[in-house]
Amino acid sequence: MNRLLLTIFGLSLFTATSFGRQTIDLTAQTVKIEPQQETKLYYGFAAGDKISFTLEVADKNYLSEVEVLEYPTNSKYSDINVTKLNLKTIVVPKEGVYVFRLKNLSPTGRVCKFKIQRTPASDLTAGFNSNVTWQQQQLTTYKTYTKDVVVGYDTLYTQKTRKELLRTELSEDIVIDKTERVNSKSIIGSKNLKAIEVTLPQNEITDEQSKKVVAWAYWIGVGKEATEAWKKNVNIFRNIASGAATILGGGPLAGYAIGTVAGFVMPTMGEDVAYWFIPDSKNSDLFLNDKPFTHFDKGKGIAAFGKNTTKTQGTFYIGLLNDNTFQGIDTNVKISVLWETKYFEDKTYTEKTITPRYERKTFTAPEISTTTVPVTGE
């Protein structure tokens, strides 16, 4: 509410000893209402009262809006662009608070003079207190809404099949077992290099089984000394009473690939060979032409062995080098792959599906808000 300016003519309540239907002045004021602002005044009235008010704007200006409301929003009188308002009378049907609203939408301030009076309906209400006090009240409203709620459950049993592992087997395949002659440096027109191509078998995947190469192991040996050492390794492996050996039905390299064989008997005398495991044909050609090349394993000796669990598919090459000046060598290369075969079968099972059942229902929920309202004086 804007500040009331200038002279307040005063609130005069009727206090005569003999109550009659005399008009009572509630207020007579001169106020200035700033641009784009409004002033509100609140007074209480008894049932049957007659409200009388007058208004005049100074300098023949006008107020944008003048309105009298039965609180909170019941408009009893309204007008716009008011310059002067002669005596207006409103009959009060029931006790309540009335709001006198003066609004200025002009770009300059407005000075206006107004007067508000009440005329009681009888001696019983002549002493009614028109002063208004502000009290906090809680207002309860009810919000209605709808939502889906669970009212039950439906259970469905469905027969289905799925693949289940029946058993797993390990087996061995010999990919390569060959002897290569690697010339010495002294032989005119020949190189002391050889490259052996090795192609690992492809995995076999069907609905009934999965057969995959999980590792491969190798043996590289030179001459009779390495051949004799290998024969000893075969005999030792055959005498091992291990479940793994029985399942595999294979040889020493398979046992080494799965870890049941820790190592091999090695020759102590003889010619040696240097070797490299080369990833592709491009690098194999570089090797054969004495140019820098890429490899993923290498070694040198009368005999050597090892295993690989990462490169289990595709083709690679083994490069052999004889650094003996006069003596050619016979190099035996053995590679075995370790297969892991999983066998599957269809198993029937029952799948239980629980589905909630919904219905749309209507609910009412209270909403409590606190507000400050004007009330008539006692």
C-alpha positions as CSV (number, residue, x, y, z in Angstrom):
1,M,0.0,0.0,0.0
2,N,1.4,3.4,-0.9
3,R,2.2,5.9,1.8
4,L,-0.7,8.3,2.4
5,L,0.4,11.9,1.9
6,L,-0.8,15.4,3.0
7,T,-3.5,15.9,5.5
8,I,-5.5,13.2,7.1
9,F,-8.7,14.7,8.0
10,G,-9.2,11.9,10.6
11,L,-11.3,9.0,11.5
12,S,-14.3,9.9,13.5
13,L,-16.4,7.2,15.1
14,F,-19.8,8.0,16.5
15,T,-19.8,7.7,20.3
16,A,-22.9,9.6,21.3
17,T,-24.8,8.3,24.3
18,S,-28.0,8.1,22.3
19,F,-27.4,5.8,19.3
20,G,-29.3,6.7,16.1
21,R,-28.9,6.3,12.4
22,Q,-26.4,9.0,12.1
23,T,-23.8,9.0,9.2
24,I,-20.3,8.3,10.6
25,D,-17.2,9.6,8.9
26,L,-14.6,6.8,8.6
27,T,-11.9,8.9,6.9
28,A,-11.4,12.1,4.9
29,Q,-8.0,12.3,3.2
30,T,-5.9,14.0,0.6
31,V,-3.3,11.6,-0.8
32,K,-0.7,11.6,-3.6
33,I,-0.6,8.4,-5.7
34,E,2.7,8.0,-7.5
35,P,2.9,7.0,-11.2
36,Q,2.1,3.4,-12.0
37,Q,1.1,2.8,-8.4
38,E,-2.1,2.2,-6.5
39,T,-3.5,2.9,-3.0
40,K,-5.7,0.5,-1.1
41,L,-7.7,1.2,2.0
42,Y,-9.5,-1.4,4.1
43,Y,-12.6,-0.8,6.3
44,G,-15.1,-3.1,8.1
45,F,-18.8,-2.7,7.7
46,A,-21.8,-4.3,9.6
47,A,-24.7,-6.0,7.8
48,G,-27.2,-3.3,6.6
49,D,-24.7,-0.5,6.6
50,K,-24.7,2.1,3.8
51,I,-21.3,3.0,2.4
52,S,-21.0,6.6,1.1
53,F,-17.9,8.0,-0.6
54,T,-16.8,10.9,-2.6
55,L,-13.6,11.6,-4.6
56,E,-12.0,14.6,-6.5
57,V,-8.7,14.7,-8.3
58,A,-6.7,17.9,-8.0
59,D,-5.9,20.1,-11.0
60,K,-8.7,18.6,-13.1
61,N,-6.6,15.4,-13.5
62,Y,-8.0,11.9,-13.4
63,L,-7.4,8.6,-11.7
64,S,-7.0,5.6,-14.1
65,E,-9.1,3.3,-12.0
66,V,-11.4,3.5,-8.9
67,E,-13.0,0.4,-7.5
68,V,-14.8,-0.8,-4.3
69,L,-14.6,-4.5,-3.6
70,E,-16.2,-6.7,-1.0
71,Y,-13.0,-8.5,0.1
72,P,-11.4,-10.3,-1.5
73,T,-12.6,-10.0,-5.1
74,N,-16.3,-9.2,-5.3
75,S,-16.5,-5.8,-7.1
76,K,-19.3,-3.5,-6.0
77,Y,-18.3,-0.5,-7.9
78,S,-15.7,0.4,-10.5
79,D,-14.9,3.2,-13.0
80,I,-12.0,4.5,-15.1
81,N,-10.5,7.9,-15.8
82,V,-12.3,9.4,-12.9
83,T,-11.9,13.2,-12.3
84,K,-14.6,13.7,-9.7
85,L,-16.9,11.3,-8.0
86,N,-20.0,12.7,-6.3
87,L,-21.7,10.8,-3.5
88,K,-21.8,7.1,-4.2
89,T,-23.8,4.7,-1.9
90,I,-23.4,0.9,-1.5
91,V,-25.6,-1.2,0.7
92,V,-23.7,-3.9,2.7
93,P,-25.6,-7.2,2.7
94,K,-23.5,-8.9,5.3
95,E,-20.7,-8.0,7.7
96,G,-17.3,-7.9,6.0
97,V,-14.2,-6.0,4.9
98,Y,-14.4,-3.6,1.9
99,V,-11.4,-2.5,-0.2
100,F,-11.2,1.0,-1.7
101,R,-8.7,0.8,-4.6
102,L,-7.3,3.9,-6.3
103,K,-4.9,3.3,-9.2
104,N,-2.8,5.7,-11.2
105,L,-1.4,4.5,-14.5
106,S,-0.3,8.0,-15.6
107,P,3.4,9.0,-16.0
108,T,3.0,11.6,-13.3
109,G,1.6,11.6,-9.8
110,R,-2.0,12.3,-8.9
111,V,-3.3,14.2,-5.8
112,C,-6.8,13.3,-4.8
113,K,-9.2,14.1,-2.0
114,F,-11.7,11.5,-0.9
115,K,-14.1,10.8,2.0
116,I,-15.6,7.5,3.2
117,Q,-18.7,7.3,5.5
118,R,-21.0,4.6,6.9
119,T,-24.6,4.8,7.9
120,P,-25.7,2.1,10.4
121,A,-28.9,0.2,9.7
122,S,-30.0,0.4,13.3
123,D,-29.0,1.3,16.8
124,L,-27.6,-2.2,17.3
125,T,-24.8,-1.7,14.8
126,A,-24.1,2.0,15.4
127,G,-21.1,1.2,17.6
128,F,-19.6,-1.2,15.1
129,N,-15.8,-1.0,14.9
130,S,-14.7,-0.4,11.3
131,N,-11.0,-0.7,12.0
132,V,-9.4,-3.7,10.2
133,T,-6.8,-6.0,11.7
134,W,-4.6,-8.5,9.8
135,Q,-4.6,-12.1,10.8
136,Q,-2.9,-15.3,9.5
137,Q,-5.3,-18.0,8.4
138,Q,-4.8,-21.5,7.1
139,L,-6.8,-22.3,4.0
140,T,-7.5,-25.9,3.1
141,T,-8.3,-26.8,-0.5
142,Y,-8.7,-30.2,-1.9
143,K,-6.9,-31.4,-5.1
144,T,-8.4,-34.2,-7.1
145,Y,-6.2,-36.3,-9.2
146,T,-6.1,-39.7,-10.8
147,K,-3.4,-42.3,-11.1
148,D,-2.8,-46.0,-12.0
149,V,-2.6,-48.3,-9.0
150,V,-1.7,-51.9,-8.7
151,V,-4.8,-54.0,-8.0
152,G,-3.3,-57.5,-8.5
153,Y,-0.7,-59.6,-10.3
154,D,-0.9,-62.0,-13.3
155,T,1.6,-64.9,-13.3
156,L,2.6,-66.5,-16.6
157,Y,4.7,-69.7,-16.9
158,T,6.5,-70.3,-20.2
159,Q,8.5,-73.3,-21.3
160,K,11.8,-72.3,-22.9
161,T,15.0,-73.8,-24.0
162,R,18.6,-72.7,-23.7
163,K,22.1,-73.9,-24.5
164,E,23.9,-75.4,-21.5
165,L,27.5,-76.6,-21.4
166,L,27.6,-80.4,-21.3
167,R,31.4,-81.0,-21.2
168,T,34.8,-79.5,-22.2
169,E,37.6,-81.4,-23.9
170,L,41.2,-80.6,-24.7
171,S,42.9,-82.1,-27.7
172,E,46.0,-81.6,-29.8
173,D,46.7,-81.2,-33.5
174,I,50.2,-81.2,-35.0
175,V,50.3,-78.3,-37.4
176,I,53.9,-78.7,-38.6
177,D,56.6,-81.2,-38.1
178,K,59.3,-80.8,-40.7
179,T,63.1,-80.5,-41.1
180,E,64.6,-77.7,-43.1
181,R,68.2,-77.5,-44.4
182,V,69.8,-74.1,-43.7
183,N,72.9,-73.6,-45.7
184,S,76.1,-72.1,-44.3
185,K,77.6,-68.7,-45.3
186,S,80.2,-70.3,-47.5
187,I,77.9,-71.9,-50.1
188,I,78.0,-69.6,-53.2
189,G,74.6,-68.6,-54.6
190,S,72.7,-69.7,-51.5
191,K,71.5,-67.8,-48.5
192,N,71.9,-69.0,-44.9
193,L,68.3,-67.9,-44.2
194,K,65.1,-69.9,-44.4
195,A,61.4,-68.9,-43.7
196,I,58.8,-71.5,-42.8
197,E,55.1,-70.6,-43.3
198,V,52.8,-71.7,-40.4
199,T,49.0,-71.5,-40.7
200,L,47.0,-72.0,-37.5
201,P,43.6,-73.9,-38.0
202,Q,40.4,-71.8,-37.9
203,N,38.1,-72.0,-34.9
204,E,34.9,-74.0,-35.5
205,I,31.7,-72.6,-33.9
206,T,28.3,-74.3,-34.2
207,D,25.1,-74.5,-32.2
208,E,26.2,-77.8,-30.7
209,Q,29.9,-77.2,-30.0
210,S,32.6,-74.6,-29.9
211,K,36.1,-75.6,-30.9
212,K,38.8,-73.0,-30.4
213,V,42.6,-72.9,-30.5
214,V,43.5,-71.7,-27.0
215,A,47.3,-72.1,-27.3
216,W,50.1,-73.5,-29.4
217,A,53.6,-74.8,-28.5
218,Y,56.8,-75.2,-30.5
219,W,60.1,-77.1,-30.5
220,I,63.0,-76.1,-32.7
221,G,66.1,-78.4,-32.7
222,V,69.3,-78.8,-34.8
223,G,70.8,-82.1,-35.9
224,K,70.9,-85.6,-34.3
225,E,71.6,-84.2,-30.8
226,A,68.2,-82.4,-30.7
227,T,66.5,-85.4,-32.3
228,E,67.7,-87.7,-29.5
229,A,66.7,-85.1,-26.8
230,W,63.2,-85.0,-28.3
231,K,62.9,-88.8,-28.2
232,K,63.7,-88.7,-24.5
233,N,61.0,-86.1,-23.9
234,V,58.4,-88.2,-25.7
235,N,59.3,-91.2,-23.5
236,I,59.2,-89.2,-20.3
237,F,55.8,-87.8,-21.3
238,R,54.4,-91.2,-22.0
239,N,55.4,-92.3,-18.5
240,I,53.6,-89.4,-16.8
241,A,50.5,-90.7,-15.1
242,S,48.4,-87.6,-15.4
243,G,44.8,-87.1,-16.1
244,A,45.6,-84.3,-18.5
245,A,47.8,-86.6,-20.6
246,T,45.0,-89.2,-20.8
247,I,42.5,-86.6,-21.9
248,L,44.7,-85.0,-24.5
249,G,45.9,-88.2,-26.0
250,G,48.8,-86.1,-27.4
251,G,52.4,-85.5,-26.9
252,P,54.9,-83.4,-24.9
253,L,54.0,-80.1,-26.7
254,A,50.3,-80.4,-25.7
255,G,51.4,-81.1,-22.1
256,Y,53.6,-78.1,-22.1
257,A,50.8,-75.9,-23.6
258,I,48.4,-76.7,-20.7
259,G,51.2,-76.6,-18.0
260,T,51.4,-80.3,-17.0
261,V,54.9,-80.3,-18.4
262,A,57.2,-77.7,-16.9
263,G,60.1,-78.1,-19.4
264,F,62.1,-80.4,-21.7
265,V,65.4,-82.3,-21.8
266,M,67.8,-80.2,-23.9
267,P,70.9,-81.2,-25.9
268,T,74.2,-79.9,-24.6
269,M,76.3,-80.3,-27.8
270,G,75.8,-79.6,-31.5
271,E,75.3,-76.8,-33.9
272,D,72.8,-74.0,-33.1
273,V,70.3,-72.0,-35.0
274,A,68.8,-68.5,-34.5
275,Y,65.1,-68.1,-35.1
276,W,62.4,-65.4,-35.2
277,F,58.6,-65.6,-35.2
278,I,57.5,-63.1,-37.9
279,P,53.8,-61.9,-38.0
280,D,53.2,-61.7,-41.8
281,S,54.6,-62.3,-45.3
282,K,55.8,-58.7,-45.7
283,N,58.1,-58.9,-42.8
284,S,59.2,-62.4,-43.8
285,D,60.4,-61.0,-47.2
286,L,62.3,-58.3,-45.3
287,F,63.9,-61.0,-43.2
288,L,65.0,-63.0,-46.3
289,N,66.5,-59.9,-47.8
290,D,68.5,-59.0,-44.7
291,K,66.4,-55.9,-44.0
292,P,64.9,-54.7,-40.7
293,F,61.7,-56.6,-39.9
294,T,59.1,-57.1,-37.1
295,H,58.8,-60.2,-34.9
296,F,57.0,-61.3,-31.8
297,D,59.4,-64.0,-30.4
298,K,63.0,-65.0,-31.0
299,G,65.8,-67.2,-29.7
300,K,69.0,-69.1,-30.4
301,G,70.3,-72.6,-29.5
302,I,70.8,-76.2,-30.3
303,A,67.1,-76.6,-29.2
304,A,64.4,-74.3,-28.0
305,F,60.8,-74.5,-27.0
306,G,58.0,-72.1,-26.0
307,K,54.2,-71.4,-26.2
308,N,51.8,-68.7,-27.3
309,T,48.3,-67.9,-26.0
310,T,47.6,-64.6,-27.8
311,K,48.1,-65.2,-31.5
312,T,45.8,-68.2,-32.0
313,Q,44.5,-67.5,-35.5
314,G,46.0,-66.7,-38.9
315,T,49.4,-67.2,-40.6
316,F,52.8,-66.4,-39.4
317,Y,56.4,-67.3,-40.4
318,I,59.5,-68.8,-38.6
319,G,62.7,-67.3,-39.8
320,L,65.8,-69.5,-39.4
321,L,69.5,-68.3,-39.6
322,N,72.6,-70.4,-39.7
323,D,75.6,-68.3,-38.7
324,N,78.1,-71.2,-39.2
325,T,80.6,-70.3,-41.9
326,F,81.2,-73.8,-43.4
327,Q,78.6,-76.2,-41.8
328,G,75.0,-76.4,-43.1
329,I,72.4,-77.5,-40.5
330,D,69.2,-79.5,-40.5
331,T,66.7,-77.8,-38.3
332,N,63.5,-79.6,-37.1
333,V,60.5,-77.5,-36.4
334,K,57.5,-78.9,-34.5
335,I,54.3,-76.9,-33.7
336,S,51.2,-78.3,-32.0
337,V,47.9,-76.5,-31.3
338,L,45.8,-77.0,-28.2
339,W,42.1,-77.2,-28.9
340,E,39.4,-76.5,-26.3
341,T,36.1,-78.0,-27.4
342,K,32.9,-77.2,-25.6
343,Y,29.9,-79.4,-26.2
344,F,26.4,-77.9,-25.6
345,E,22.9,-79.3,-25.4
346,D,19.4,-77.9,-25.2
347,K,17.9,-77.7,-21.8
348,T,14.2,-77.0,-21.1
349,Y,13.3,-74.7,-18.3
350,T,10.2,-72.8,-17.0
351,E,10.3,-69.0,-17.0
352,K,8.0,-67.3,-14.5
353,T,6.8,-63.8,-15.5
354,I,4.8,-61.7,-13.0
355,T,3.0,-58.7,-14.5
356,P,1.2,-56.1,-12.3
357,R,-2.4,-55.4,-13.1
358,Y,-3.4,-51.7,-12.9
359,E,-6.6,-49.7,-12.6
360,R,-7.1,-45.9,-12.8
361,K,-8.4,-44.5,-9.6
362,T,-9.4,-41.0,-8.4
363,F,-8.0,-39.5,-5.2
364,T,-8.5,-36.3,-3.2
365,A,-5.7,-34.8,-1.2
366,P,-5.8,-31.7,1.1
367,E,-3.5,-28.8,0.4
368,I,-3.1,-26.3,3.3
369,S,-1.8,-22.8,2.6
370,T,-1.2,-19.9,5.1
371,T,-2.3,-16.4,4.1
372,T,-2.8,-13.1,5.8
373,V,-6.3,-11.7,5.6
374,P,-8.1,-8.5,6.9
375,V,-10.8,-9.0,9.5
376,T,-13.2,-6.6,11.1
377,G,-12.5,-5.1,14.5
378,E,-14.3,-6.2,17.6
